[in-house]
């Protein structure tokens, strides 16, 4: 694997993991605070960070598909994993 492919793969896995953690914080901390403790002010910053990480993840996923040549099946699976809590923690099995 050439050096740029290794870098893309490394960043894909790293951002995927961070995005996964941000999703968990949003779902299991910020949202319960909003609905159970009437403190909605945590949702916007956590949601914004998660959104930016999700965009970065999808860009890296596109790079994995087009440059690293991750298969269509694995690319679709990686995207679906990003929609499920704890899903992105299984990305390493795809690459």
N, CA and C atoms as an extended XYZ file, in Angstrom:
285
Properties=species:S:1:pos:R:3:atomname:S:1:resname:S:1:resid:I:1 pbc="F F F"
N         0.853       -1.170        0.000 N   UNK     1
C         0.000        0.000        0.000 CA  UNK     1
C         0.901        1.237        0.000 C   UNK     1
N         0.598        2.160       -0.867 N   UNK     2
C         1.443        3.345       -0.946 CA  UNK     2
C         1.185        4.265        0.243 C   UNK     2
N         2.113        5.181        0.461 N   UNK     3
C         2.097        6.033        1.649 CA  UNK     3
C         0.801        6.849        1.779 C   UNK     3
N         0.324        7.444        0.683 N   UNK     4
C        -0.906        8.259        0.766 CA  UNK     4
C        -2.115        7.401        1.132 C   UNK     4
N        -2.135        6.163        0.652 N   UNK     5
C        -3.236        5.260        1.007 CA  UNK     5
C        -3.206        4.930        2.496 C   UNK     5
N        -2.003        4.760        3.038 N   UNK     6
C        -1.862        4.493        4.469 CA  UNK     6
C        -2.347        5.681        5.290 C   UNK     6
N        -2.018        6.887        4.827 N   UNK     7
C        -2.460        8.094        5.543 CA  UNK     7
C        -3.973        8.229        5.499 C   UNK     7
N        -4.562        8.013        4.341 N   UNK     8
C        -6.023        8.103        4.222 CA  UNK     8
C        -6.683        7.075        5.134 C   UNK     8
N        -6.175        5.861        5.120 N   UNK     9
C        -6.738        4.796        5.957 CA  UNK     9
C        -6.591        5.137        7.436 C   UNK     9
N        -5.425        5.648        7.820 N   UNK    10
C        -5.185        6.027        9.216 CA  UNK    10
C        -6.174        7.106        9.660 C   UNK    10
N        -6.339        8.141        8.836 N   UNK    11
C        -7.261        9.230        9.171 CA  UNK    11
C        -8.710        8.756        9.170 C   UNK    11
N        -9.054        7.887        8.236 N   UNK    12
C       -10.403        7.324        8.173 CA  UNK    12
C       -10.745        6.603        9.472 C   UNK    12
N        -9.845        5.767        9.945 N   UNK    13
C       -10.085        5.013       11.170 CA  UNK    13
C       -10.111        5.929       12.393 C   UNK    13
N        -9.222        6.908       12.426 N   UNK    14
C        -9.167        7.829       13.558 CA  UNK    14
C       -10.418        8.700       13.635 C   UNK    14
N       -10.772        9.328       12.534 N   UNK    15
C       -11.960       10.186       12.515 CA  UNK    15
C       -13.219        9.344       12.749 C   UNK    15
N       -13.246        8.136       12.211 N   UNK    16
C       -14.384        7.246       12.459 CA  UNK    16
C       -14.563        6.964       13.939 C   UNK    16
N       -13.462        6.716       14.627 N   UNK    17
C       -13.535        6.438       16.063 CA  UNK    17
C       -13.984        7.678       16.835 C   UNK    17
N       -13.406        8.834       16.525 N   UNK    18
C       -13.787       10.072       17.209 CA  UNK    18
C       -15.249       10.415       16.917 C   UNK    18
N       -15.663       10.240       15.671 N   UNK    19
C       -17.059       10.483       15.290 CA  UNK    19
C       -17.982        9.557       16.065 C   UNK    19
N       -17.564        8.322       16.254 N   UNK    20
C       -18.352        7.369       17.032 CA  UNK    20
C       -18.515        7.808       18.476 C   UNK    20
N       -17.432        8.304       19.082 N   UNK    21
C       -17.519        8.811       20.449 CA  UNK    21
C       -18.428       10.031       20.519 C   UNK    21
N       -18.318       10.921       19.531 N   UNK    22
C       -19.158       12.126       19.554 CA  UNK    22
C       -20.638       11.755       19.425 C   UNK    22
N       -20.929       10.725       18.646 N   UNK    23
C       -22.310       10.247       18.498 CA  UNK    23
C       -22.836        9.725       19.831 C   UNK    23
N       -21.992        8.985       20.544 N   UNK    24
C       -22.398        8.452       21.843 CA  UNK    24
C       -22.636        9.576       22.852 C   UNK    24
N       -21.768       10.587       22.837 N   UNK    25
C       -21.950       11.730       23.739 CA  UNK    25
C       -23.260       12.442       23.411 C   UNK    25
N       -23.534       12.617       22.127 N   UNK    26
C       -24.771       13.271       21.716 CA  UNK    26
C       -25.991       12.456       22.160 C   UNK    26
N       -25.979       11.157       21.883 N   UNK    27
C       -27.141       10.314       22.181 CA  UNK    27
C       -27.341       10.035       23.657 C   UNK    27
N       -26.251        9.802       24.381 N   UNK    28
C       -26.383        9.312       25.746 CA  UNK    28
C       -26.074       10.337       26.830 C   UNK    28
N       -25.599       11.525       26.433 N   UNK    29
C       -25.362       12.573       27.428 CA  UNK    29
C       -26.162       13.827       27.079 C   UNK    29
N       -25.901       14.408       25.902 N   UNK    30
C       -26.537       15.685       25.546 CA  UNK    30
C       -28.056       15.556       25.407 C   UNK    30
N       -28.522       14.542       24.701 N   UNK    31
C       -29.967       14.395       24.500 CA  UNK    31
C       -30.711       14.072       25.807 C   UNK    31
N       -30.213       13.164       26.644 N   UNK    32
C       -30.894       12.958       27.927 CA  UNK    32
C       -30.901       14.217       28.802 C   UNK    32
N       -29.805       14.996       28.768 N   UNK    33
C       -29.804       16.249       29.524 CA  UNK    33
C       -30.896       17.176       29.028 C   UNK    33
N       -31.086       17.198       27.722 N   UNK    34
C       -32.113       18.055       27.139 CA  UNK    34
C       -33.510       17.612       27.579 C   UNK    34
N       -33.802       16.340       27.445 N   UNK    35
C       -35.169       15.865       27.663 CA  UNK    35
C       -35.508       15.518       29.109 C   UNK    35
N       -34.527       15.104       29.898 N   UNK    36
C       -34.825       14.715       31.276 CA  UNK    36
C       -34.517       15.819       32.289 C   UNK    36
N       -33.572       16.709       31.947 N   UNK    37
C       -33.171       17.756       32.885 CA  UNK    37
C       -33.409       19.164       32.349 C   UNK    37
N       -34.111       19.246       31.211 N   UNK    38
C       -34.473       20.529       30.606 CA  UNK    38
C       -33.264       21.453       30.417 C   UNK    38
N       -32.161       20.874       29.952 N   UNK    39
C       -30.956       21.666       29.661 CA  UNK    39
C       -30.556       21.437       28.200 C   UNK    39
N       -31.240       22.105       27.280 N   UNK    40
C       -30.984       21.889       25.854 CA  UNK    40
C       -29.700       22.532       25.340 C   UNK    40
N       -29.041       23.354       26.158 N   UNK    41
C       -27.871       24.086       25.668 CA  UNK    41
C       -26.675       23.208       25.325 C   UNK    41
N       -26.692       21.955       25.711 N   UNK    42
C       -25.578       21.056       25.385 CA  UNK    42
C       -25.724       20.411       24.010 C   UNK    42
N       -26.935       20.363       23.505 N   UNK    43
C       -27.179       19.659       22.247 CA  UNK    43
C       -26.528       20.380       21.062 C   UNK    43
N       -26.640       21.704       21.010 N   UNK    44
C       -26.108       22.430       19.861 CA  UNK    44
C       -24.580       22.284       19.709 C   UNK    44
N       -23.780       22.532       20.745 N   UNK    45
C       -22.331       22.379       20.541 CA  UNK    45
C       -21.912       20.934       20.277 C   UNK    45
N       -22.497       19.998       21.013 N   UNK    46
C       -22.151       18.593       20.797 CA  UNK    46
C       -22.625       18.143       19.419 C   UNK    46
N       -23.827       18.560       19.035 N   UNK    47
C       -24.356       18.215       17.711 CA  UNK    47
C       -23.538       18.827       16.589 C   UNK    47
N       -23.061       20.041       16.786 N   UNK    48
C       -22.230       20.694       15.764 CA  UNK    48
C       -20.892       19.986       15.594 C   UNK    48
N       -20.287       19.627       16.711 N   UNK    49
C       -19.019       18.889       16.645 CA  UNK    49
C       -19.247       17.542       15.960 C   UNK    49
N       -20.292       16.852       16.365 N   UNK    50
C       -20.598       15.560       15.749 CA  UNK    50
C       -20.865       15.726       14.247 C   UNK    50
N       -21.599       16.764       13.877 N   UNK    51
C       -21.894       17.006       12.461 CA  UNK    51
C       -20.636       17.241       11.644 C   UNK    51
N       -19.728       18.043       12.175 N   UNK    52
C       -18.468       18.305       11.468 CA  UNK    52
C       -17.656       17.015       11.325 C   UNK    52
N       -17.627       16.220       12.386 N   UNK    53
C       -16.904       14.943       12.316 CA  UNK    53
C       -17.566       13.986       11.337 C   UNK    53
N       -18.890       14.001       11.268 N   UNK    54
C       -19.596       13.137       10.321 CA  UNK    54
C       -19.281       13.540        8.882 C   UNK    54
N       -19.237       14.840        8.620 N   UNK    55
C       -18.870       15.320        7.276 CA  UNK    55
C       -17.441       14.884        6.944 C   UNK    55
N       -16.522       15.061        7.893 N   UNK    56
C       -15.137       14.626        7.670 CA  UNK    56
C       -15.089       13.124        7.412 C   UNK    56
N       -15.867       12.365        8.169 N   UNK    57
C       -15.911       10.915        7.986 CA  UNK    57
C       -16.391       10.549        6.582 C   UNK    57
N       -17.454       11.201        6.112 N   UNK    58
C       -17.982       10.859        4.787 CA  UNK    58
C       -17.006       11.255        3.682 C   UNK    58
N       -16.282       12.356        3.864 N   UNK    59
C       -15.252       12.735        2.882 CA  UNK    59
C       -14.151       11.688        2.866 C   UNK    59
N       -13.720       11.260        4.045 N   UNK    60
C       -12.686       10.223        4.113 CA  UNK    60
C       -13.198        8.891        3.563 C   UNK    60
N       -14.469        8.603        3.774 N   UNK    61
C       -15.053        7.387        3.204 CA  UNK    61
C       -15.021        7.451        1.677 C   UNK    61
N       -15.319        8.612        1.116 N   UNK    62
C       -15.238        8.774       -0.342 CA  UNK    62
C       -13.798        8.576       -0.823 C   UNK    62
N       -12.840        9.113       -0.080 N   UNK    63
C       -11.434        8.900       -0.445 CA  UNK    63
C       -11.057        7.425       -0.353 C   UNK    63
N       -11.582        6.751        0.656 N   UNK    64
C       -11.318        5.308        0.783 CA  UNK    64
C       -11.877        4.559       -0.428 C   UNK    64
N       -13.037        4.969       -0.895 N   UNK    65
C       -13.661        4.303       -2.039 CA  UNK    65
C       -12.914        4.615       -3.341 C   UNK    65
N       -12.646        5.896       -3.594 N   UNK    66
C       -12.073        6.291       -4.879 CA  UNK    66
C       -10.558        6.137       -4.963 C   UNK    66
N        -9.855        6.398       -3.894 N   UNK    67
C        -8.388        6.346       -3.955 CA  UNK    67
C        -7.803        5.043       -3.426 C   UNK    67
N        -8.305        4.604       -2.271 N   UNK    68
C        -7.767        3.379       -1.663 CA  UNK    68
C        -8.416        2.144       -2.267 C   UNK    68
N        -9.538        2.354       -2.968 N   UNK    69
C       -10.278        1.279       -3.648 CA  UNK    69
C       -10.958        0.324       -2.679 C   UNK    69
N       -11.531        0.898       -1.601 N   UNK    70
C       -12.390        0.111       -0.733 CA  UNK    70
C       -13.601       -0.295       -1.566 C   UNK    70
N       -14.019       -1.526       -1.470 N   UNK    71
C       -15.119       -2.012       -2.303 CA  UNK    71
C       -16.418       -1.262       -2.005 C   UNK    71
N       -17.338       -1.298       -2.959 N   UNK    72
C       -18.636       -0.653       -2.776 CA  UNK    72
C       -19.369       -1.262       -1.589 C   UNK    72
N       -19.337       -2.571       -1.478 N   UNK    73
C       -20.014       -3.260       -0.373 CA  UNK    73
C       -19.455       -2.802        0.972 C   UNK    73
N       -18.138       -2.741        1.101 N   UNK    74
C       -17.526       -2.311        2.361 CA  UNK    74
C       -17.761       -0.829        2.610 C   UNK    74
N       -17.792       -0.033        1.558 N   UNK    75
C       -18.055        1.401        1.710 CA  UNK    75
C       -19.468        1.644        2.210 C   UNK    75
N       -20.431        0.936        1.646 N   UNK    76
C       -21.824        1.072        2.089 CA  UNK    76
C       -21.943        0.595        3.538 C   UNK    76
N       -21.292       -0.496        3.852 N   UNK    77
C       -21.329       -1.011        5.219 CA  UNK    77
C       -20.705       -0.010        6.196 C   UNK    77
N       -19.587        0.617        5.807 N   UNK    78
C       -18.953        1.622        6.663 CA  UNK    78
C       -19.901        2.790        6.904 C   UNK    78
N       -20.605        3.221        5.859 N   UNK    79
C       -21.566        4.308        6.023 CA  UNK    79
C       -22.691        3.894        6.964 C   UNK    79
N       -23.210        2.692        6.787 N   UNK    80
C       -24.287        2.210        7.659 CA  UNK    80
C       -23.810        2.081        9.108 C   UNK    80
N       -22.567        1.661        9.295 N   UNK    81
C       -22.012        1.565       10.644 CA  UNK    81
C       -21.955        2.935       11.309 C   UNK    81
N       -21.754        3.980       10.511 N   UNK    82
C       -21.674        5.326       11.085 CA  UNK    82
C       -23.030        5.812       11.587 C   UNK    82
N       -24.100        5.170       11.190 N   UNK    83
C       -25.441        5.573       11.610 CA  UNK    83
C       -25.902        4.849       12.874 C   UNK    83
N       -25.172        3.838       13.280 N   UNK    84
C       -25.547        2.998       14.418 CA  UNK    84
C       -24.615        3.311       15.598 C   UNK    84
N       -25.175        3.513       16.800 N   UNK    85
C       -24.289        3.710       17.947 CA  UNK    85
C       -23.305        2.549       18.087 C   UNK    85
N       -22.066        2.864       18.346 N   UNK    86
C       -20.956        1.922       18.487 CA  UNK    86
C       -20.507        1.329       17.147 C   UNK    86
N       -21.176        1.664       16.047 N   UNK    87
C       -20.868        1.062       14.750 CA  UNK    87
C       -19.481        1.370       14.236 C   UNK    87
N       -19.036        2.608       14.371 N   UNK    88
C       -17.737        2.978       13.795 CA  UNK    88
C       -16.568        2.319       14.515 C   UNK    88
N       -16.825        1.724       15.673 N   UNK    89
C       -15.750        1.030       16.376 CA  UNK    89
C       -15.396       -0.292       15.694 C   UNK    89
N       -16.160       -0.667       14.673 N   UNK    90
C       -15.898       -1.903       13.926 CA  UNK    90
C       -15.316       -1.642       12.546 C   UNK    90
N       -14.932       -0.398       12.257 N   UNK    91
C       -14.411       -0.062       10.928 CA  UNK    91
C       -13.121       -0.795       10.592 C   UNK    91
N       -12.290       -1.035       11.578 N   UNK    92
C       -10.999       -1.687       11.321 CA  UNK    92
C       -11.187       -3.043       10.640 C   UNK    92
N       -12.301       -3.698       10.900 N   UNK    93
C       -12.559       -4.997       10.291 CA  UNK    93
C       -12.817       -4.890        8.789 C   UNK    93
N       -13.135       -3.666        8.315 N   UNK    94
C       -13.441       -3.475        6.894 CA  UNK    94
C       -12.211       -3.145        6.058 C   UNK    94
N       -11.178       -2.612        6.675 N   UNK    95
C       -10.019       -2.170        5.885 CA  UNK    95
C        -8.829       -3.084        6.026 C   UNK    95
